[in-house]
Amino acid sequence: MNPWGPYDGPARVLTIAEIAAQEPHILSVLRGLGVPAVDIDDVIQDVMLGACTSAQAGRYRQTLRASLWTR
């Protein structure tokens, strides 16, 4: 069983704009996780790069939440 939720069919490729639109949520999650302010920009960049890479590789599923990108 998939630990992130049910399989909902084929993956779809997110655009960079769709991923970038999640930045406020990602920032909130990272702050909640206690990421130091001095590191926050670098960590956001790493998370968004990972999300873009995964999306381009066809590993994005609509049922996954953006907060899982930070795990």
Secondary structure, 3 states (H helix, E strand, C coil): CCCCCCCCCCCCCCCHHHHHCCHHHHHHHHHHCCCCHHHHHHHHHHHHHHHHHHHHCCCCCCCCCHHHHHC
